[in-house]
Amino acid sequence: MEAMRLRDVVHGRIGLSEWFQTQFWHLGGLWQVLACLGAVAAGVVLARVLGPRLARAGAGKPDLKAWIERHLPAFLAPLVTVFLIHAAIGVSTPRGWPVTVTEIGLKFAEAWLVIQLFASILLPPGWTGAVTWTVAALFFLELLGVLDPFLTYMDKLALTFDNERVSVLEIVKAFVLLAVMLPLINRLCAMVESGLARVEELKPRVRVLVSKLNKAGLYVVAIVSALDLVGINLQMLTVFSGALGLGVGFGLQKVVSNLVSGVILLLDNSIKPGDVIEVGGVYGWVETMNARFASMLTRDGKSYLIPNDDLISGKVVNWSYNGPTVRLKIPVAIGYSSDLKLAMELMLKATQGKDRVLDNPEPKVLLREFGDNGIMLELRVWMAHPERGVANLVSPIQLSIWESFKDNGIELPFPKRDVSVKEPVRVQVEYVKPGGGETD
């Protein structure tokens, strides 16, 4: 009834003051206003009282406690308000008491609840303004009694394909359903990933693979359910299959390639989270593997986002593929006048007492070649835990070699060049006496 009265106010068939006096300015209207305000106050107070208690109940789980403290009070207040106003209407209607004001208050509370549901719980930060304006616009359209005619007009705007009809209203409904379902799916997937992380028996690649398949399956279910709920026949999608295939072939080729490459990497176990890899001269360990790229964290704190397709088709050095140990090769050159055997012994001693240097296999020193400027040696050592860094182990070994060579007279070679003169060259020498005179 109030919708008709407000519509009459909008169209000028009744004055605003008359409508206000008829609906509000009497004892029943004032009691309804007080009931609505009391419901709001009770909701706010109850949210503030229950919020800390529920947060204390989740003290053993920091993530749950933080979520309760951040979201629950804002969502609980409108929820309690809606419940209390519904109860007031349920008590008033059988007794014949007026409920026009409480019904308007109920619409306000429902709009408040929807805004908090989307902005505070479902959607990520930054969507509060858009959700608030959208819900407020729909609320005022319904309050003025023009929402139904507007929806009817949107339903008339439709496209027809082979006796199948798709209206603008159905498309909007599908988007709204997806806007509700997709955030819920993201949170559900996060819960599944958190549960899998606590299962120590599962390998990292299995966890990532199960998480990806779970997310992909839920997305497919959400999209199909949204299309089915709004009455869109799935057979109509065959009309767009040719265009979609062409679009995938040209525009989405790289995206699809990265998606498929990500699944292949997880299935063949060639690269998994925690592996130490080297790509294009950049060294680091795999932090996460996503649908489109893998995140590699370097020792200096930089994260490199490497497309999955590059990991499949490009050259990748996986330092930890065969286990948690790798071999290092440290080249060293000495002069020809130095004691070769002593230098090799000093290089082996330089590895003793160094962290992460393995005794089995034991370090070795090889004579590689007699170079132009010196004798080329190579120290080979096996190290553990390459994810902790390589340079921070090589540097102390090289420093020990330098100090031991210096103490034992082992010379490091300098580049030498022999110059041959094929034709006679006239050389003029000038001698300057201390007194300032010059002679040739």
DRENKOLDREN-742504 format. One record per residue (C-alpha): z, y, x; residue number from 1; residue in one letter. Coordinates in steps of 0.5 Angstrom, whole numbers, padded with zeros to 4 digits. Layout:
N
<site <Z, Y, X>, NUM, 'A'>
...
END
This chain:
440
<site <0000, 0000, 0000>, 1, 'M'>
<site <0002, 0005, 0006>, 2, 'E'>
<site <-0005, 0004, 0008>, 3, 'A'>
<site <-0008, 0006, 0002>, 4, 'M'>
<site <-0004, 0012, 0002>, 5, 'R'>
<site <-0005, 0014, 0009>, 6, 'L'>
<site <-0013, 0013, 0008>, 7, 'R'>
<site <-0012, 0018, 0002>, 8, 'D'>
<site <-0009, 0023, 0007>, 9, 'V'>
<site <-0014, 0022, 0012>, 10, 'V'>
<site <-0019, 0024, 0006>, 11, 'H'>
<site <-0016, 0029, 0003>, 12, 'G'>
<site <-0014, 0026, -0003>, 13, 'R'>
<site <-0007, 0027, -0002>, 14, 'I'>
<site <-0003, 0032, 0002>, 15, 'G'>
<site <0001, 0030, 0008>, 16, 'L'>
<site <0008, 0033, 0005>, 17, 'S'>
<site <0007, 0029, -0001>, 18, 'E'>
<site <0006, 0023, 0002>, 19, 'W'>
<site <0012, 0024, 0007>, 20, 'F'>
<site <0016, 0026, 0001>, 21, 'Q'>
<site <0014, 0020, -0003>, 22, 'T'>
<site <0015, 0015, 0002>, 23, 'Q'>
<site <0020, 0017, 0007>, 24, 'F'>
<site <0024, 0023, 0004>, 25, 'W'>
<site <0029, 0019, -0001>, 26, 'H'>
<site <0035, 0014, 0000>, 27, 'L'>
<site <0031, 0008, 0001>, 28, 'G'>
<site <0026, 0011, 0006>, 29, 'G'>
<site <0032, 0014, 0010>, 30, 'L'>
<site <0035, 0007, 0010>, 31, 'W'>
<site <0029, 0004, 0012>, 32, 'Q'>
<site <0028, 0009, 0018>, 33, 'V'>
<site <0035, 0007, 0020>, 34, 'L'>
<site <0034, 0000, 0020>, 35, 'A'>
<site <0028, 0001, 0024>, 36, 'C'>
<site <0032, 0005, 0029>, 37, 'L'>
<site <0038, 0000, 0029>, 38, 'G'>
<site <0033, -0006, 0031>, 39, 'A'>
<site <0030, -0002, 0037>, 40, 'V'>
<site <0037, 0000, 0039>, 41, 'A'>
<site <0039, -0008, 0038>, 42, 'A'>
<site <0033, -0010, 0042>, 43, 'G'>
<site <0034, -0005, 0048>, 44, 'V'>
<site <0042, -0007, 0048>, 45, 'V'>
<site <0041, -0014, 0048>, 46, 'L'>
<site <0035, -0014, 0053>, 47, 'A'>
<site <0040, -0010, 0058>, 48, 'R'>
<site <0046, -0015, 0056>, 49, 'V'>
<site <0042, -0022, 0057>, 50, 'L'>
<site <0037, -0020, 0063>, 51, 'G'>
<site <0043, -0020, 0068>, 52, 'P'>
<site <0046, -0026, 0065>, 53, 'R'>
<site <0039, -0030, 0065>, 54, 'L'>
<site <0038, -0027, 0072>, 55, 'A'>
<site <0044, -0030, 0075>, 56, 'R'>
<site <0042, -0037, 0071>, 57, 'A'>
<site <0036, -0037, 0076>, 58, 'G'>
<site <0040, -0035, 0082>, 59, 'A'>
<site <0038, -0041, 0086>, 60, 'G'>
<site <0031, -0040, 0085>, 61, 'K'>
<site <0029, -0033, 0088>, 62, 'P'>
<site <0022, -0033, 0085>, 63, 'D'>
<site <0025, -0034, 0078>, 64, 'L'>
<site <0030, -0029, 0079>, 65, 'K'>
<site <0026, -0023, 0081>, 66, 'A'>
<site <0021, -0025, 0075>, 67, 'W'>
<site <0027, -0025, 0070>, 68, 'I'>
<site <0029, -0018, 0073>, 69, 'E'>
<site <0022, -0015, 0073>, 70, 'R'>
<site <0019, -0017, 0067>, 71, 'H'>
<site <0024, -0020, 0062>, 72, 'L'>
<site <0028, -0014, 0060>, 73, 'P'>
<site <0021, -0010, 0058>, 74, 'A'>
<site <0019, -0016, 0054>, 75, 'F'>
<site <0025, -0018, 0051>, 76, 'L'>
<site <0027, -0011, 0047>, 77, 'A'>
<site <0020, -0011, 0043>, 78, 'P'>
<site <0021, -0018, 0041>, 79, 'L'>
<site <0028, -0018, 0039>, 80, 'V'>
<site <0026, -0011, 0035>, 81, 'T'>
<site <0020, -0015, 0031>, 82, 'V'>
<site <0025, -0021, 0030>, 83, 'F'>
<site <0030, -0016, 0027>, 84, 'L'>
<site <0025, -0012, 0023>, 85, 'I'>
<site <0022, -0018, 0020>, 86, 'H'>
<site <0029, -0021, 0018>, 87, 'A'>
<site <0030, -0014, 0014>, 88, 'A'>
<site <0023, -0014, 0011>, 89, 'I'>
<site <0025, -0022, 0009>, 90, 'G'>
<site <0032, -0019, 0006>, 91, 'V'>
<site <0029, -0013, 0002>, 92, 'S'>
<site <0023, -0016, -0001>, 93, 'T'>
<site <0026, -0021, -0006>, 94, 'P'>
<site <0031, -0016, -0008>, 95, 'R'>
<site <0026, -0011, -0010>, 96, 'G'>
<site <0028, -0006, -0004>, 97, 'W'>
<site <0022, -0001, -0001>, 98, 'P'>
<site <0019, -0004, 0005>, 99, 'V'>
<site <0014, 0001, 0006>, 100, 'T'>
<site <0017, 0004, 0012>, 101, 'V'>
<site <0020, -0002, 0015>, 102, 'T'>
<site <0012, -0005, 0015>, 103, 'E'>
<site <0010, 0001, 0019>, 104, 'I'>
<site <0016, 0000, 0024>, 105, 'G'>
<site <0014, -0007, 0024>, 106, 'L'>
<site <0007, -0005, 0026>, 107, 'K'>
<site <0010, 0000, 0032>, 108, 'F'>
<site <0014, -0006, 0034>, 109, 'A'>
<site <0008, -0011, 0034>, 110, 'E'>
<site <0004, -0006, 0038>, 111, 'A'>
<site <0010, -0005, 0043>, 112, 'W'>
<site <0011, -0012, 0044>, 113, 'L'>
<site <0003, -0014, 0045>, 114, 'V'>
<site <0003, -0008, 0050>, 115, 'I'>
<site <0009, -0011, 0054>, 116, 'Q'>
<site <0006, -0018, 0054>, 117, 'L'>
<site <0000, -0016, 0057>, 118, 'F'>
<site <0002, -0010, 0062>, 119, 'A'>
<site <0008, -0013, 0064>, 120, 'S'>
<site <0007, -0021, 0064>, 121, 'I'>
<site <0000, -0023, 0064>, 122, 'L'>
<site <-0004, -0018, 0067>, 123, 'L'>
<site <-0004, -0015, 0074>, 124, 'P'>
<site <-0001, -0008, 0076>, 125, 'P'>
<site <-0006, -0003, 0074>, 126, 'G'>
<site <-0008, -0005, 0067>, 127, 'W'>
<site <-0002, -0002, 0063>, 128, 'T'>
<site <-0006, 0005, 0061>, 129, 'G'>
<site <-0012, 0001, 0059>, 130, 'A'>
<site <-0008, -0004, 0055>, 131, 'V'>
<site <-0004, 0001, 0052>, 132, 'T'>
<site <-0009, 0006, 0050>, 133, 'W'>
<site <-0013, -0001, 0047>, 134, 'T'>
<site <-0007, -0003, 0043>, 135, 'V'>
<site <-0005, 0004, 0040>, 136, 'A'>
<site <-0013, 0005, 0038>, 137, 'A'>
<site <-0013, -0002, 0034>, 138, 'L'>
<site <-0006, 0000, 0031>, 139, 'F'>
<site <-0008, 0007, 0029>, 140, 'F'>
<site <-0014, 0004, 0026>, 141, 'L'>
<site <-0010, -0001, 0022>, 142, 'E'>
<site <-0005, 0004, 0020>, 143, 'L'>
<site <-0010, 0008, 0017>, 144, 'L'>
<site <-0014, 0003, 0013>, 145, 'G'>
<site <-0020, 0003, 0017>, 146, 'V'>
<site <-0020, -0003, 0022>, 147, 'L'>
<site <-0022, -0008, 0017>, 148, 'D'>
<site <-0029, -0004, 0015>, 149, 'P'>
<site <-0030, -0003, 0023>, 150, 'F'>
<site <-0029, -0010, 0024>, 151, 'L'>
<site <-0034, -0012, 0018>, 152, 'T'>
<site <-0039, -0007, 0021>, 153, 'Y'>
<site <-0038, -0010, 0028>, 154, 'M'>
<site <-0039, -0017, 0025>, 155, 'D'>
<site <-0046, -0014, 0022>, 156, 'K'>
<site <-0049, -0013, 0029>, 157, 'L'>
<site <-0051, -0019, 0031>, 158, 'A'>
<site <-0057, -0023, 0035>, 159, 'L'>
<site <-0060, -0029, 0032>, 160, 'T'>
<site <-0063, -0035, 0036>, 161, 'F'>
<site <-0066, -0041, 0032>, 162, 'D'>
<site <-0061, -0040, 0026>, 163, 'N'>
<site <-0055, -0039, 0030>, 164, 'E'>
<site <-0052, -0032, 0030>, 165, 'R'>
<site <-0048, -0029, 0035>, 166, 'V'>
<site <-0044, -0022, 0033>, 167, 'S'>
<site <-0041, -0017, 0037>, 168, 'V'>
<site <-0035, -0018, 0034>, 169, 'L'>
<site <-0035, -0026, 0036>, 170, 'E'>
<site <-0037, -0023, 0043>, 171, 'I'>
<site <-0031, -0018, 0043>, 172, 'V'>
<site <-0026, -0024, 0041>, 173, 'K'>
<site <-0028, -0029, 0046>, 174, 'A'>
<site <-0027, -0023, 0051>, 175, 'F'>
<site <-0020, -0022, 0048>, 176, 'V'>
<site <-0018, -0030, 0048>, 177, 'L'>
<site <-0021, -0030, 0056>, 178, 'L'>
<site <-0016, -0024, 0057>, 179, 'A'>
<site <-0010, -0028, 0055>, 180, 'V'>
<site <-0012, -0035, 0057>, 181, 'M'>
<site <-0014, -0033, 0064>, 182, 'L'>
<site <-0008, -0030, 0067>, 183, 'P'>
<site <-0004, -0035, 0064>, 184, 'L'>
<site <-0008, -0040, 0068>, 185, 'I'>
<site <-0007, -0036, 0074>, 186, 'N'>
<site <0000, -0037, 0073>, 187, 'R'>
<site <0000, -0044, 0071>, 188, 'L'>
<site <-0004, -0045, 0078>, 189, 'C'>
<site <0001, -0042, 0082>, 190, 'A'>
<site <0006, -0046, 0079>, 191, 'M'>
<site <0002, -0052, 0081>, 192, 'V'>
<site <0001, -0050, 0088>, 193, 'E'>
<site <0008, -0049, 0089>, 194, 'S'>
<site <0010, -0056, 0086>, 195, 'G'>
<site <0005, -0059, 0091>, 196, 'L'>
<site <0008, -0055, 0097>, 197, 'A'>
<site <0015, -0058, 0096>, 198, 'R'>
<site <0011, -0065, 0096>, 199, 'V'>
<site <0012, -0066, 0103>, 200, 'E'>
<site <0008, -0073, 0103>, 201, 'E'>
<site <0002, -0069, 0101>, 202, 'L'>
<site <-0003, -0067, 0107>, 203, 'K'>
<site <-0005, -0060, 0107>, 204, 'P'>
<site <-0012, -0061, 0105>, 205, 'R'>
<site <-0010, -0065, 0099>, 206, 'V'>
<site <-0006, -0060, 0096>, 207, 'R'>
<site <-0011, -0055, 0097>, 208, 'V'>
<site <-0017, -0059, 0094>, 209, 'L'>
<site <-0012, -0061, 0088>, 210, 'V'>
<site <-0011, -0054, 0087>, 211, 'S'>
<site <-0018, -0052, 0087>, 212, 'K'>
<site <-0020, -0058, 0082>, 213, 'L'>
<site <-0014, -0056, 0078>, 214, 'N'>
<site <-0016, -0048, 0077>, 215, 'K'>
<site <-0024, -0050, 0076>, 216, 'A'>
<site <-0022, -0055, 0071>, 217, 'G'>
<site <-0017, -0050, 0067>, 218, 'L'>
<site <-0023, -0044, 0068>, 219, 'Y'>
<site <-0028, -0049, 0065>, 220, 'V'>
<site <-0023, -0051, 0059>, 221, 'V'>
<site <-0021, -0044, 0058>, 222, 'A'>
<site <-0029, -0041, 0057>, 223, 'I'>
<site <-0031, -0047, 0053>, 224, 'V'>
<site <-0025, -0046, 0048>, 225, 'S'>
<site <-0026, -0039, 0048>, 226, 'A'>
<site <-0033, -0040, 0046>, 227, 'L'>
<site <-0031, -0045, 0041>, 228, 'D'>
<site <-0026, -0042, 0038>, 229, 'L'>
<site <-0030, -0036, 0036>, 230, 'V'>
<site <-0035, -0040, 0033>, 231, 'G'>
<site <-0041, -0040, 0038>, 232, 'I'>
<site <-0045, -0046, 0039>, 233, 'N'>
<site <-0045, -0049, 0046>, 234, 'L'>
<site <-0052, -0051, 0045>, 235, 'Q'>
<site <-0054, -0044, 0044>, 236, 'M'>
<site <-0053, -0043, 0052>, 237, 'L'>
<site <-0059, -0047, 0053>, 238, 'T'>
<site <-0063, -0041, 0051>, 239, 'V'>
<site <-0060, -0038, 0058>, 240, 'F'>
<site <-0061, -0044, 0062>, 241, 'S'>
<site <-0067, -0042, 0065>, 242, 'G'>
<site <-0065, -0035, 0067>, 243, 'A'>
<site <-0058, -0037, 0069>, 244, 'L'>
<site <-0062, -0042, 0074>, 245, 'G'>
<site <-0066, -0037, 0077>, 246, 'L'>
<site <-0060, -0032, 0078>, 247, 'G'>
<site <-0057, -0037, 0081>, 248, 'V'>
<site <-0063, -0039, 0086>, 249, 'G'>
<site <-0064, -0032, 0088>, 250, 'F'>
<site <-0057, -0028, 0087>, 251, 'G'>
<site <-0052, -0033, 0087>, 252, 'L'>
<site <-0055, -0037, 0092>, 253, 'Q'>
<site <-0050, -0035, 0098>, 254, 'K'>
<site <-0044, -0035, 0093>, 255, 'V'>
<site <-0045, -0042, 0091>, 256, 'V'>
<site <-0046, -0045, 0098>, 257, 'S'>
<site <-0040, -0042, 0100>, 258, 'N'>
<site <-0036, -0046, 0094>, 259, 'L'>
<site <-0040, -0052, 0095>, 260, 'V'>
<site <-0038, -0052, 0103>, 261, 'S'>
<site <-0031, -0050, 0101>, 262, 'G'>
<site <-0030, -0057, 0097>, 263, 'V'>
<site <-0034, -0061, 0103>, 264, 'I'>
<site <-0029, -0058, 0108>, 265, 'L'>
<site <-0023, -0061, 0104>, 266, 'L'>
<site <-0027, -0067, 0103>, 267, 'L'>
<site <-0029, -0069, 0110>, 268, 'D'>
<site <-0022, -0066, 0113>, 269, 'N'>
<site <-0026, -0063, 0119>, 270, 'S'>
<site <-0022, -0056, 0118>, 271, 'I'>
<site <-0016, -0056, 0114>, 272, 'K'>
<site <-0010, -0051, 0113>, 273, 'P'>
<site <-0006, -0050, 0120>, 274, 'G'>
<site <-0012, -0052, 0125>, 275, 'D'>
<site <-0013, -0048, 0131>, 276, 'V'>
<site <-0020, -0046, 0131>, 277, 'I'>
<site <-0025, -0042, 0135>, 278, 'E'>
<site <-0031, -0038, 0132>, 279, 'V'>
<site <-0035, -0033, 0135>, 280, 'G'>
<site <-0030, -0033, 0141>, 281, 'G'>
<site <-0025, -0031, 0136>, 282, 'V'>
<site <-0019, -0036, 0137>, 283, 'Y'>
<site <-0013, -0037, 0131>, 284, 'G'>
<site <-0011, -0042, 0126>, 285, 'W'>
<site <-0013, -0043, 0119>, 286, 'V'>
<site <-0008, -0040, 0114>, 287, 'E'>
<site <-0011, -0041, 0108>, 288, 'T'>
<site <-0018, -0044, 0105>, 289, 'M'>
<site <-0020, -0041, 0099>, 290, 'N'>
<site <-0026, -0042, 0094>, 291, 'A'>
<site <-0031, -0037, 0098>, 292, 'R'>
<site <-0028, -0036, 0105>, 293, 'F'>
<site <-0022, -0039, 0110>, 294, 'A'>
<site <-0017, -0034, 0113>, 295, 'S'>
<site <-0016, -0035, 0120>, 296, 'M'>
<site <-0010, -0031, 0123>, 297, 'L'>
<site <-0010, -0029, 0130>, 298, 'T'>
<site <-0005, -0028, 0135>, 299, 'R'>
<site <-0005, -0021, 0135>, 300, 'D'>
<site <-0004, -0021, 0127>, 301, 'G'>
<site <-0011, -0020, 0125>, 302, 'K'>
<site <-0014, -0024, 0119>, 303, 'S'>
<site <-0021, -0026, 0119>, 304, 'Y'>
<site <-0024, -0028, 0113>, 305, 'L'>
<site <-0030, -0033, 0115>, 306, 'I'>
<site <-0035, -0035, 0109>, 307, 'P'>
<site <-0034, -0043, 0108>, 308, 'N'>
<site <-0042, -0043, 0109>, 309, 'D'>
<site <-0041, -0041, 0116>, 310, 'D'>
<site <-0036, -0046, 0118>, 311, 'L'>
<site <-0041, -0051, 0116>, 312, 'I'>
<site <-0047, -0049, 0119>, 313, 'S'>
<site <-0044, -0045, 0125>, 314, 'G'>
<site <-0041, -0047, 0131>, 315, 'K'>
<site <-0034, -0048, 0131>, 316, 'V'>
<site <-0029, -0051, 0136>, 317, 'V'>
<site <-0023, -0054, 0133>, 318, 'N'>
<site <-0017, -0055, 0138>, 319, 'W'>
<site <-0013, -0059, 0134>, 320, 'S'>
<site <-0018, -0064, 0130>, 321, 'Y'>
<site <-0016, -0070, 0135>, 322, 'N'>
<site <-0008, -0068, 0135>, 323, 'G'>
<site <-0003, -0063, 0137>, 324, 'P'>
<site <-0005, -0063, 0144>, 325, 'T'>
<site <-0011, -0060, 0148>, 326, 'V'>
<site <-0013, -0059, 0155>, 327, 'R'>
<site <-0014, -0053, 0159>, 328, 'L'>
<site <-0019, -0051, 0165>, 329, 'K'>
<site <-0016, -0046, 0170>, 330, 'I'>
<site <-0022, -0044, 0175>, 331, 'P'>
<site <-0019, -0042, 0182>, 332, 'V'>
<site <-0023, -0040, 0188>, 333, 'A'>
<site <-0020, -0040, 0195>, 334, 'I'>
<site <-0023, -0038, 0202>, 335, 'G'>
<site <-0026, -0043, 0207>, 336, 'Y'>
<site <-0021, -0041, 0212>, 337, 'S'>
<site <-0015, -0044, 0208>, 338, 'S'>
<site <-0012, -0050, 0208>, 339, 'D'>
<site <-0015, -0054, 0202>, 340, 'L'>
<site <-0010, -0060, 0201>, 341, 'K'>
<site <-0004, -0055, 0201>, 342, 'L'>
<site <-0008, -0050, 0196>, 343, 'A'>
<site <-0009, -0056, 0191>, 344, 'M'>
<site <-0001, -0058, 0192>, 345, 'E'>
<site <0001, -0051, 0191>, 346, 'L'>
<site <-0003, -0051, 0184>, 347, 'M'>
<site <0000, -0057, 0182>, 348, 'L'>
<site <0007, -0054, 0183>, 349, 'K'>
<site <0005, -0048, 0179>, 350, 'A'>
<site <0005, -0052, 0173>, 351, 'T'>
<site <0012, -0055, 0174>, 352, 'Q'>
<site <0017, -0052, 0169>, 353, 'G'>
<site <0012, -0049, 0165>, 354, 'K'>
<site <0013, -0049, 0157>, 355, 'D'>
<site <0009, -0054, 0153>, 356, 'R'>
<site <0005, -0057, 0159>, 357, 'V'>
<site <0005, -0064, 0158>, 358, 'L'>
<site <0007, -0069, 0164>, 359, 'D'>
<site <0003, -0075, 0161>, 360, 'N'>
<site <-0003, -0074, 0162>, 361, 'P'>
<site <-0001, -0071, 0168>, 362, 'E'>
<site <-0004, -0064, 0171>, 363, 'P'>
<site <-0010, -0065, 0176>, 364, 'K'>
<site <-0014, -0061, 0181>, 365, 'V'>
<site <-0021, -0062, 0182>, 366, 'L'>
<site <-0026, -0060, 0188>, 367, 'L'>
<site <-0032, -0057, 0184>, 368, 'R'>
<site <-0036, -0054, 0189>, 369, 'E'>
<site <-0037, -0050, 0195>, 370, 'F'>
<site <-0039, -0044, 0193>, 371, 'G'>
<site <-0043, -0038, 0196>, 372, 'D'>
<site <-0036, -0034, 0197>, 373, 'N'>
<site <-0031, -0039, 0197>, 374, 'G'>
<site <-0029, -0046, 0195>, 375, 'I'>
<site <-0029, -0047, 0187>, 376, 'M'>
<site <-0023, -0051, 0185>, 377, 'L'>
<site <-0021, -0053, 0178>, 378, 'E'>
<site <-0014, -0054, 0175>, 379, 'L'>
<site <-0013, -0058, 0169>, 380, 'R'>
<site <-0007, -0059, 0165>, 381, 'V'>
<site <-0005, -0062, 0158>, 382, 'W'>
<site <-0002, -0057, 0153>, 383, 'M'>
<site <0002, -0058, 0146>, 384, 'A'>
<site <0002, -0054, 0140>, 385, 'H'>
<site <-0004, -0049, 0141>, 386, 'P'>
<site <-0003, -0045, 0135>, 387, 'E'>
<site <0003, -0042, 0139>, 388, 'R'>
<site <-0002, -0039, 0144>, 389, 'G'>
<site <-0006, -0041, 0150>, 390, 'V'>
<site <-0006, -0034, 0154>, 391, 'A'>
<site <0001, -0034, 0154>, 392, 'N'>
<site <0001, -0041, 0158>, 393, 'L'>
<site <-0005, -0040, 0162>, 394, 'V'>
<site <-0002, -0033, 0165>, 395, 'S'>
<site <0005, -0036, 0168>, 396, 'P'>
<site <0001, -0041, 0171>, 397, 'I'>
<site <-0004, -0036, 0174>, 398, 'Q'>
<site <0002, -0032, 0177>, 399, 'L'>
<site <0005, -0038, 0180>, 400, 'S'>
<site <-0001, -0040, 0183>, 401, 'I'>
<site <-0002, -0032, 0186>, 402, 'W'>
<site <0005, -0032, 0189>, 403, 'E'>
<site <0005, -0039, 0192>, 404, 'S'>
<site <-0002, -0037, 0195>, 405, 'F'>
<site <0001, -0031, 0198>, 406, 'K'>
<site <0007, -0034, 0201>, 407, 'D'>
<site <0003, -0040, 0204>, 408, 'N'>
<site <-0003, -0036, 0207>, 409, 'G'>
<site <-0008, -0038, 0202>, 410, 'I'>
<site <-0014, -0033, 0202>, 411, 'E'>
<site <-0017, -0031, 0196>, 412, 'L'>
<site <-0025, -0030, 0197>, 413, 'P'>
<site <-0029, -0024, 0197>, 414, 'F'>
<site <-0036, -0023, 0195>, 415, 'P'>
<site <-0040, -0023, 0201>, 416, 'K'>
<site <-0047, -0021, 0202>, 417, 'R'>
<site <-0052, -0022, 0208>, 418, 'D'>
<site <-0057, -0016, 0209>, 419, 'V'>
<site <-0064, -0018, 0213>, 420, 'S'>
<site <-0068, -0012, 0216>, 421, 'V'>
<site <-0075, -0015, 0216>, 422, 'K'>
<site <-0078, -0008, 0220>, 423, 'E'>
<site <-0075, -0004, 0225>, 424, 'P'>
<site <-0071, 0002, 0223>, 425, 'V'>
<site <-0070, 0008, 0227>, 426, 'R'>
<site <-0063, 0010, 0227>, 427, 'V'>
<site <-0060, 0017, 0229>, 428, 'Q'>
<site <-0053, 0018, 0232>, 429, 'V'>
<site <-0050, 0024, 0232>, 430, 'E'>
<site <-0043, 0025, 0236>, 431, 'Y'>
<site <-0039, 0031, 0235>, 432, 'V'>
<site <-0034, 0033, 0240>, 433, 'K'>
<site <-0027, 0035, 0239>, 434, 'P'>
<site <-0029, 0042, 0241>, 435, 'G'>
<site <-0034, 0043, 0236>, 436, 'G'>
<site <-0040, 0042, 0240>, 437, 'G'>
<site <-0046, 0037, 0238>, 438, 'E'>
<site <-0049, 0032, 0242>, 439, 'T'>
<site <-0054, 0027, 0240>, 440, 'D'>
END
